[in-house]
Amino acid sequence: MVTQSLKRREAVFRAIADPTRRQILGLLRGRAHTVNEIAGNFRSSRPAISKHLRLLRSVGLVETRREGTARICRLNAEPLRAVDAWLHDYRRFWRESLRGLKRYVEDAR
């Protein structure tokens, strides 16, 4: 049985798999932007950028609020904790592998 948290984590991974969406998150890491400001950073059409933003909102990575006629977008990095948790075991693997390599090289001297 697939749990809700697993489904959510998979959705976050799918969302960040796209380079345009990762670039949008990078822009929002610095500060909040309007949808038009975000779209101005890409060659894609504004509707295409809006579609990317909708997907990022659906997984909780982007939050929006209205200010007059503008929509302000900001990053919500909380869902990325699932990615960090998944990577944790791989960090441990590489750390142990590098320690083993270091021991091997030192013993070979």
Buried (B, 14 or more C-beta within 10 A) or exposed (E): EEEEEEEBBEBBEEBBEEEBBEBBBEBBEEEBBBBEBBBEBBEEEEEEBBEBBEBBBEBBBBBBEEEEEBBBBEBBEEBBEBBEEEEEEEEEEEEEEEEEEEEEEEEEE
